[in-house]
Amino acid sequence: MQHNPRVTDSDIPGDPHGNDAGAQIRTFLIADVRGYTLFTQERGDEAAAKLAAKFADIAREIVEARGGTLLELRGDEALCVFASTREAIRAAADLQQRFVEETLEQPELPLTVGIGLDAGEAVPVQGGYRGAALNLAARLCGQARAGEILATREVTHLARRIEDARYVDHGSLTFKGIADPVVVVRVVPEGEDPAIRLRPYAPAPPAPPTRLSRRWVAVGAVAAVLALVAISILLLSSGNDAEVDVGTNSVARMNAEDGSVLLTGELGQRPGASAIGFGSLWVAQPDRGVVARLALDTGSVTDTIRVGNAPSGVAVGEGAVWVTNAGDGTVSRVDPDTNEESQRLNVGSSPTGIAVGDGVLWVADSVGGALLRVDPTTQDVVEVALAGLPSGVTFTPDGVWVSVAPNTVARIDPGEQNVVFAQPVGNGPTALVEAFGSIWVANHLDGTVTRLEPSTGRAEATIPVGQGPNALAAAGGLVGRQRARGHRRRHRPHDG
């Protein structure tokens, strides 16, 4: 959405008559529901109106409780102003925590909201206010992912330390029309990070087809000529610098020997996690509550299977395809012979990652803060408590590996069901994959991938990959990472 903030003088606290003589320091908060347009297209106008009304009610309640003023509502966007910078930060934290609570309680109306904050002089003009602070708050709001609060360094300087919130360096961003890079700080409420908790429900923002360069050379023997994964991905790469276009919400089949694109296919909807098995690619589509089955030879969708609400993780094993449904706390068993859901297990509060090993399911409960050992036959559930919020899971001969927010990976003994050790990694660890003698973890908030040595868990390398990696796959001597917007890069496993 294009922001054109307009603030009426009489709405500013402390000046009921709009008679301020000149500019005043104000703090502006802009909040926007991520994926609102897509939500409207998918769910219809009535559901969108309910979501907008719920968003507006919460924004008004919390902003006013913190002494701010809700100046303008535009359906999925709220423009707010505060005389106190500290109260603006507290309001932003309160909002994100409330949005998480409401989304978990009513996942069919996901409040996946990004927030931007800036402070500065707001100059009264005829009928309103204008100022760089409003515009920069809008720019930061546009960059914030669901659950995130992005603020300028000036905001945190004015507010100083705030109880129940911490400041995390977010680097610098460059905006059109602003000469110098903007130093950005991410404000994180103490406790469970809203960005992590909302990740299963957050849509990827729409993006035009992205042109990526194939620069990575495969290491070692490449046995497979075919690799197929979901969402705008370049699966294999050649040694040249030729460029290819792969559209969003698409799959690409590529030649492992020279990296050429053999075919692409469109999914039509935002994909989530994926897995290969039974001669097919299985792709979760969180917005539709289905899993798509795609032919490996053509990339075409052969069937869609209805599962639970907000399918989040996919795994193959024990003669079935298993899908975690983050929205309703269940795991679906999909029969590959009939392409139907044959079983639904009640597990945890918000299951996300899933792996199959030792004849059982290993499920990350991202709200309950535990790894769950689920016997699909008896439906017995054993809980392994974790010191944080889990996300990704992978099963290896060394044990079960779980990514745990805010910044660790834990290895679990599958026999004893206890934590063997926890290794610090980057911020917001999500997906895990075992490949090429290492464990790889995507650090969603840092834009990095960490490589771990399996026997000790020691971090051997941290590789910058760009903003928002949230899925990993390995094929043909390369590790690939998938970004939130659906783009994937490849990394040679020995690059370190």
C-alpha positions as CSV (number, residue, x, y, z in Angstrom):
1,M,0.0,0.0,0.0
2,Q,1.2,3.5,-0.8
3,H,1.3,5.6,2.4
4,N,0.3,9.2,2.3
5,P,0.0,10.1,6.0
6,R,-2.3,12.9,6.9
7,V,-2.6,14.0,10.5
8,T,-5.2,16.5,11.6
9,D,-4.0,19.2,13.9
10,S,-6.9,18.9,16.3
11,D,-6.2,15.1,16.7
12,I,-2.8,15.7,18.2
13,P,-2.8,15.2,22.0
14,G,-2.1,18.4,23.9
15,D,-3.4,20.7,21.2
16,P,-7.2,20.3,21.1
17,H,-7.7,23.5,19.1
18,G,-4.9,22.9,16.5
19,N,-3.1,26.2,17.6
20,D,0.4,24.9,17.9
21,A,2.7,27.6,16.6
22,G,5.3,25.3,14.9
23,A,6.7,21.9,14.6
24,Q,6.6,19.5,17.6
25,I,8.4,16.3,18.2
26,R,6.0,13.4,17.8
27,T,6.3,9.7,17.5
28,F,4.4,8.0,14.7
29,L,3.3,4.3,14.7
30,I,2.0,2.8,11.5
31,A,0.7,-0.8,11.5
32,D,-0.4,-2.8,8.5
33,V,-1.9,-6.3,8.1
34,R,0.4,-8.4,6.0
35,G,-1.3,-10.2,3.1
36,Y,-4.6,-8.4,3.4
37,T,-5.2,-8.2,-0.3
38,L,-4.5,-11.9,-0.8
39,F,-6.7,-12.7,2.2
40,T,-9.5,-10.8,0.6
41,Q,-9.1,-12.6,-2.7
42,E,-8.9,-16.0,-1.0
43,R,-11.6,-15.6,1.7
44,G,-13.9,-13.0,0.2
45,D,-15.1,-9.5,1.2
46,E,-17.1,-10.6,4.3
47,A,-14.2,-12.3,5.9
48,A,-11.9,-9.4,5.0
49,A,-14.3,-7.0,6.6
50,K,-14.3,-9.0,9.8
51,L,-10.5,-9.1,9.9
52,A,-10.3,-5.3,9.3
53,A,-12.9,-4.6,12.0
54,K,-11.0,-6.8,14.5
55,F,-7.7,-5.1,13.7
56,A,-9.3,-1.6,14.1
57,D,-10.9,-2.4,17.4
58,I,-7.6,-3.8,18.9
59,A,-5.5,-0.9,17.5
60,R,-7.9,1.7,18.9
61,E,-8.1,0.0,22.3
62,I,-4.3,-0.4,22.8
63,V,-3.2,2.9,21.3
64,E,-5.6,4.9,23.4
65,A,-4.7,2.9,26.5
66,R,-1.1,4.0,26.0
67,G,-2.0,7.7,25.6
68,G,-1.8,7.8,21.8
69,T,-4.3,8.8,19.2
70,L,-5.6,6.6,16.3
71,L,-5.6,9.2,13.6
72,E,-6.6,7.2,10.6
73,L,-7.8,3.8,9.5
74,R,-7.6,2.5,6.0
75,G,-9.0,-1.0,6.3
76,D,-5.8,-2.9,6.8
77,E,-3.7,0.0,8.0
78,A,-3.6,2.2,11.2
79,L,-1.8,5.5,11.6
80,C,-1.2,6.6,15.2
81,V,0.6,9.4,16.9
82,F,2.1,9.7,20.4
83,A,3.5,12.6,22.5
84,S,5.6,10.0,24.4
85,T,8.1,7.9,22.5
86,R,8.3,5.4,25.3
87,E,4.5,4.9,25.3
88,A,4.6,4.4,21.5
89,I,7.1,1.6,21.9
90,R,5.1,0.0,24.6
91,A,1.9,0.3,22.5
92,A,3.7,-1.4,19.6
93,A,4.8,-4.3,21.9
94,D,1.3,-4.6,23.3
95,L,-0.2,-4.7,19.8
96,Q,2.0,-7.5,18.6
97,Q,1.4,-9.6,21.7
98,R,-2.3,-9.1,21.4
99,F,-2.2,-9.9,17.7
100,V,-0.5,-13.2,18.5
101,E,-3.1,-14.1,21.1
102,E,-6.0,-13.3,18.8
103,T,-4.5,-15.2,15.9
104,L,-3.9,-18.3,18.0
105,E,-7.4,-18.1,19.3
106,Q,-9.0,-17.5,15.9
107,P,-6.6,-18.5,13.2
108,E,-9.2,-18.0,10.4
109,L,-8.7,-14.3,11.0
110,P,-4.9,-14.0,11.2
111,L,-3.6,-10.7,12.5
112,T,-0.2,-10.9,10.8
113,V,0.8,-7.3,11.3
114,G,4.0,-5.3,10.7
115,I,4.7,-2.1,12.6
116,G,7.0,0.9,11.8
117,L,8.0,3.6,14.2
118,D,9.8,7.0,13.8
119,A,10.0,10.2,15.8
120,G,10.7,13.7,14.7
121,E,9.2,17.1,14.0
122,A,5.7,17.1,12.6
123,V,4.8,20.4,10.9
124,P,1.2,21.6,11.0
125,V,-0.1,22.5,7.6
126,Q,-3.6,23.4,6.5
127,G,-5.9,20.5,7.5
128,G,-3.1,18.2,8.7
129,Y,0.5,17.4,9.5
130,R,3.4,16.5,7.3
131,G,6.9,15.4,8.2
132,A,9.7,13.1,7.5
133,A,9.0,11.0,10.6
134,L,5.5,10.0,9.2
135,N,7.0,9.0,5.9
136,L,9.9,7.0,7.4
137,A,7.5,5.2,9.8
138,A,5.5,4.2,6.8
139,R,8.6,3.0,5.0
140,L,9.7,0.9,8.0
141,C,6.2,-0.5,8.3
142,G,6.4,-1.6,4.7
143,Q,9.7,-3.5,5.5
144,A,8.4,-5.2,8.7
145,R,7.4,-8.8,8.5
146,A,4.4,-10.2,10.4
147,G,5.1,-9.8,14.2
148,E,8.0,-7.4,13.7
149,I,8.4,-3.8,15.0
150,L,11.0,-1.8,13.1
151,A,12.1,1.5,14.6
152,T,14.7,4.1,13.7
153,R,17.7,4.6,16.0
154,E,16.3,8.0,16.9
155,V,13.2,6.3,18.4
156,T,15.2,4.0,20.7
157,H,17.6,6.9,21.6
158,L,14.6,9.0,22.8
159,A,12.9,6.1,24.6
160,R,16.1,4.7,26.2
161,R,15.7,1.3,27.8
162,I,12.1,0.0,28.1
163,E,11.0,-2.7,30.5
164,D,9.7,-5.9,28.9
165,A,11.3,-5.0,25.5
166,R,14.7,-5.4,24.0
167,Y,16.4,-3.7,21.0
168,V,18.1,-5.8,18.3
169,D,20.3,-4.3,15.6
170,H,18.5,-4.7,12.2
171,G,21.3,-3.2,10.1
172,S,20.8,-0.3,7.7
173,L,18.2,0.1,4.9
174,T,18.3,2.4,1.9
175,F,15.1,4.0,0.8
176,K,14.3,5.9,-2.4
177,G,14.3,9.6,-1.8
178,I,16.4,9.4,1.4
179,A,20.1,10.2,0.8
180,D,21.7,8.3,3.7
181,P,21.1,4.7,4.8
182,V,18.6,4.5,7.8
183,V,19.9,2.6,10.8
184,V,17.1,0.3,11.9
185,V,16.4,-1.3,15.3
186,R,14.0,-4.2,15.8
187,V,12.0,-3.9,19.0
188,V,11.3,-7.3,20.5
189,P,8.9,-7.8,23.4
190,E,10.4,-9.8,26.2
191,G,9.4,-13.5,26.2
192,E,8.1,-15.2,23.1
193,D,9.0,-13.3,19.9
194,P,5.8,-12.4,18.0
195,A,7.6,-12.8,14.6
196,I,8.4,-16.4,15.4
197,R,4.9,-17.2,16.8
198,L,3.1,-15.7,13.8
199,R,5.4,-17.2,11.2
200,P,3.1,-20.2,10.5
201,Y,0.2,-17.9,9.7
202,A,2.1,-15.2,7.9
203,P,1.6,-14.9,4.1
204,A,4.6,-14.1,1.9
205,P,4.3,-10.7,0.5
206,P,3.6,-10.7,-3.3
207,A,6.7,-10.1,-5.3
208,P,7.4,-9.8,-9.1
209,P,9.4,-12.5,-10.7
210,T,12.9,-12.2,-9.4
211,R,16.0,-12.5,-11.6
212,L,18.7,-14.7,-9.9
213,S,22.2,-15.4,-11.1
214,R,23.4,-19.0,-11.2
215,R,26.9,-18.7,-9.7
216,W,27.3,-21.9,-7.6
217,V,29.1,-25.0,-8.9
218,A,27.9,-28.4,-7.7
219,V,30.4,-30.2,-5.5
220,G,31.0,-33.9,-5.8
221,A,29.1,-36.4,-7.9
222,V,25.6,-35.5,-9.0
223,A,23.4,-38.6,-9.3
224,A,20.0,-37.0,-9.9
225,V,19.2,-35.0,-13.0
226,L,15.9,-33.9,-11.6
227,A,15.2,-31.7,-8.6
228,L,11.9,-30.1,-8.0
229,V,10.8,-27.9,-5.1
230,A,8.2,-25.2,-4.4
231,I,8.1,-21.5,-4.8
232,S,10.2,-19.6,-7.3
233,I,13.3,-21.7,-6.7
234,L,16.4,-22.3,-8.6
235,L,17.2,-25.8,-7.5
236,L,20.4,-26.5,-9.2
237,S,23.1,-24.1,-10.5
238,S,25.7,-24.1,-13.2
239,G,29.1,-22.5,-13.2
240,N,28.1,-19.7,-15.5
241,D,26.5,-16.4,-14.7
242,A,23.5,-16.8,-17.0
243,E,20.3,-15.5,-15.5
244,V,16.8,-17.1,-15.5
245,D,13.4,-16.0,-14.4
246,V,11.2,-18.2,-12.2
247,G,7.9,-16.7,-11.2
248,T,6.5,-16.6,-7.7
249,N,4.3,-19.5,-6.5
250,S,6.0,-21.7,-9.0
251,V,8.1,-24.9,-9.2
252,A,11.2,-25.3,-11.4
253,R,12.8,-28.4,-12.8
254,M,16.5,-28.0,-13.5
255,N,19.3,-30.1,-15.0
256,A,21.8,-31.0,-12.3
257,E,24.7,-31.1,-14.8
258,D,24.5,-27.7,-16.3
259,G,21.9,-25.9,-14.2
260,S,19.6,-25.2,-17.2
261,V,15.9,-24.8,-16.5
262,L,14.0,-27.7,-18.2
263,L,10.5,-26.6,-17.2
264,T,8.6,-24.4,-14.7
265,G,5.1,-24.7,-13.4
266,E,2.7,-22.5,-11.5
267,L,1.0,-23.5,-8.3
268,G,-1.3,-20.5,-8.2
269,Q,-1.2,-20.2,-4.5
270,R,1.4,-19.4,-1.8
271,P,3.3,-22.6,-1.0
272,G,4.6,-23.6,2.4
273,A,6.8,-26.6,3.4
274,S,7.4,-29.4,0.9
275,A,8.7,-33.0,0.8
276,I,9.5,-35.5,-1.9
277,G,8.1,-39.1,-1.7
278,F,6.1,-41.7,-3.5
279,G,7.2,-40.3,-6.8
280,S,5.8,-36.9,-6.2
281,L,6.4,-33.5,-4.7
282,W,4.0,-32.6,-1.8
283,V,3.6,-28.9,-1.1
284,A,1.6,-27.4,1.8
285,Q,-0.6,-24.4,0.9
286,P,-1.3,-22.7,4.2
287,D,-3.9,-20.2,2.8
288,R,-6.1,-22.9,1.4
289,G,-5.7,-25.6,4.0
290,V,-4.6,-28.2,1.4
291,V,-1.5,-30.1,0.3
292,A,-0.8,-30.2,-3.4
293,R,0.7,-33.3,-5.1
294,L,2.9,-32.6,-8.1
295,A,4.3,-34.9,-10.7
296,L,8.1,-35.0,-10.6
297,D,8.4,-35.3,-14.4
298,T,6.2,-32.4,-15.4
299,G,5.8,-30.2,-12.3
300,S,2.0,-30.2,-12.8
301,V,-0.4,-30.5,-9.9
302,T,-2.1,-33.9,-10.1
303,D,-4.3,-33.5,-7.0
304,T,-5.0,-31.4,-4.0
305,I,-5.8,-32.9,-0.6
306,R,-7.8,-31.1,2.1
307,V,-6.1,-31.2,5.4
308,G,-6.4,-29.0,8.5
309,N,-6.1,-25.3,9.2
310,A,-2.8,-23.6,8.2
311,P,-0.8,-26.6,7.1
312,S,2.8,-25.8,8.2
313,G,5.1,-28.8,7.9
314,V,5.4,-31.9,5.6
315,A,7.2,-35.1,6.1
316,V,7.2,-38.5,4.3
317,G,7.6,-41.9,6.0
318,E,5.9,-44.9,7.4
319,G,3.9,-45.4,4.2
320,A,2.3,-42.0,4.3
321,V,2.6,-38.2,4.0
322,W,2.3,-36.3,7.3
323,V,1.2,-32.7,7.5
324,T,1.2,-30.5,10.6
325,N,-1.8,-28.1,10.9
326,A,-0.6,-25.1,12.9
327,G,-4.1,-23.6,13.0
328,D,-5.9,-26.4,14.8
329,G,-3.2,-28.4,16.6
330,T,-3.4,-31.5,14.5
331,V,-1.3,-33.7,12.2
332,S,-2.9,-35.2,9.1
333,R,-2.0,-38.5,7.6
334,V,-2.4,-38.5,3.8
335,D,-2.7,-41.8,2.0
336,P,-0.6,-41.6,-1.2
337,D,-2.6,-44.3,-2.9
338,T,-6.0,-42.6,-2.5
339,N,-4.8,-39.0,-2.1
340,E,-7.1,-38.6,0.9
341,E,-6.6,-37.7,4.5
342,S,-6.9,-41.0,6.3
343,Q,-6.2,-40.0,9.9
344,R,-6.0,-36.8,11.9
345,L,-4.1,-36.8,15.2
346,N,-4.5,-34.2,18.0
347,V,-1.1,-33.0,19.0
348,G,0.0,-29.9,20.9
349,S,-1.1,-26.3,20.6
350,S,0.5,-25.2,17.3
351,P,2.5,-27.9,15.5
352,T,4.9,-26.7,12.9
353,G,8.0,-28.7,11.9
354,I,7.7,-32.5,11.6
355,A,10.0,-35.5,10.9
356,V,9.6,-39.2,10.8
357,G,12.0,-41.6,12.5
358,D,12.2,-44.8,14.6
359,G,8.6,-45.5,13.5
360,V,7.2,-42.4,15.2
361,L,6.5,-38.7,14.4
362,W,8.6,-35.9,15.9
363,V,6.6,-32.7,16.0
364,A,7.6,-29.2,17.1
365,D,4.9,-27.5,19.2
366,S,5.7,-23.9,18.6
367,V,3.4,-22.6,21.3
368,G,3.7,-25.3,23.9
369,G,7.5,-25.0,23.8
370,A,8.1,-28.8,23.3
371,L,9.1,-31.5,20.9
372,L,6.4,-34.1,20.7
373,R,7.0,-37.9,20.1
374,V,3.8,-39.1,18.5
375,D,3.1,-42.7,18.0
376,P,0.7,-42.7,15.0
377,T,-0.7,-46.2,15.8
378,T,-1.5,-45.8,19.5
379,Q,-1.7,-41.9,19.3
380,D,0.4,-41.7,22.5
381,V,2.2,-38.4,22.8
382,V,5.4,-37.9,24.8
383,E,6.5,-34.3,25.5
384,V,10.1,-33.2,25.6
385,A,10.3,-29.7,27.2
386,L,12.5,-27.2,25.4
387,A,13.9,-23.9,26.6
388,G,12.2,-21.8,24.0
389,L,9.9,-22.1,21.0
390,P,10.6,-24.9,18.5
391,S,10.1,-24.6,14.8
392,G,12.0,-27.0,12.5
393,V,12.7,-30.7,13.1
394,T,14.9,-33.3,11.4
395,F,15.7,-36.9,12.3
396,T,19.2,-38.3,11.9
397,P,21.2,-41.3,13.2
398,D,22.7,-39.0,15.8
399,G,19.3,-37.9,17.2
400,V,16.4,-35.5,16.6
401,W,17.5,-32.0,15.9
402,V,15.1,-29.1,16.7
403,S,15.5,-25.4,16.0
404,V,14.5,-23.4,19.1
405,A,13.8,-19.6,19.2
406,P,15.3,-17.3,20.1
407,N,18.7,-18.6,18.9
408,T,19.6,-22.3,19.6
409,V,19.4,-25.8,18.0
410,A,18.9,-28.7,20.4
411,R,19.7,-32.4,19.9
412,I,17.3,-34.8,21.4
413,D,18.1,-38.5,22.3
414,P,15.2,-40.3,20.6
415,G,15.4,-43.3,23.1
416,E,15.7,-41.3,26.3
417,Q,13.6,-38.4,25.0
418,N,15.9,-35.8,26.7
419,V,18.0,-32.9,25.5
420,V,21.6,-33.9,24.9
421,F,22.8,-30.4,24.2
422,A,21.8,-27.0,22.9
423,Q,24.0,-25.1,20.4
424,P,23.7,-21.3,19.9
425,V,23.1,-20.3,16.3
426,G,21.6,-17.2,14.7
427,N,18.4,-15.4,15.6
428,G,15.0,-16.9,14.7
429,P,16.2,-20.4,13.7
430,T,13.6,-22.2,11.6
431,A,14.2,-25.0,9.1
432,L,16.8,-27.8,9.6
433,V,18.2,-30.3,7.1
434,E,20.9,-33.0,7.3
435,A,23.2,-32.9,4.3
436,F,26.8,-33.6,3.3
437,G,27.8,-34.7,6.8
438,S,26.5,-31.6,8.5
439,I,23.3,-30.1,10.0
440,W,22.2,-26.9,8.4
441,V,19.9,-24.4,10.0
442,A,18.2,-21.3,8.5
443,N,18.3,-18.3,10.8
444,H,15.2,-16.4,9.7
445,L,15.8,-13.1,11.4
446,D,19.5,-12.8,10.7
447,G,19.4,-13.8,7.1
448,T,22.0,-16.5,7.6
449,V,22.5,-20.3,7.4
450,T,24.6,-22.1,10.1
451,R,26.4,-25.4,9.5
452,L,26.8,-27.7,12.5
453,E,29.0,-30.7,13.1
454,P,26.6,-33.5,14.0
455,S,28.5,-35.4,16.7
456,T,29.3,-32.3,18.8
457,G,26.8,-29.7,17.5
458,R,29.7,-27.2,17.1
459,A,28.9,-24.4,14.7
460,E,31.4,-24.7,11.9
461,A,30.3,-21.8,9.7
462,T,27.6,-19.1,9.4
463,I,26.8,-18.1,5.8
464,P,25.0,-14.9,4.9
465,V,22.1,-15.6,2.5
466,G,19.9,-12.6,2.5
467,Q,16.7,-11.6,4.2
468,G,14.3,-14.2,5.7
469,P,15.4,-17.8,5.0
470,N,12.7,-20.1,6.2
471,A,13.2,-23.4,4.4
472,L,16.1,-25.6,3.4
473,A,16.5,-28.5,0.9
474,A,19.5,-30.5,-0.3
475,A,20.1,-32.0,-3.7
476,G,23.0,-32.7,-6.0
477,G,25.8,-31.6,-3.7
478,L,24.2,-28.3,-2.9
479,V,22.2,-26.9,0.0
480,G,19.3,-24.6,-0.9
481,R,17.5,-22.1,1.2
482,Q,14.1,-20.7,0.6
483,R,13.3,-17.1,1.5
484,A,10.0,-15.8,2.9
485,R,9.2,-14.3,-0.5
486,G,9.9,-17.6,-2.2
487,H,13.4,-17.3,-3.7
488,R,16.1,-19.8,-3.2
489,R,19.9,-19.7,-3.3
490,R,22.4,-22.5,-3.4
491,H,25.5,-22.9,-1.3
492,R,28.4,-25.3,-1.8
493,P,28.7,-27.4,1.4
494,H,32.4,-26.9,1.6
495,D,32.4,-23.1,1.2
496,G,32.2,-22.7,5.1
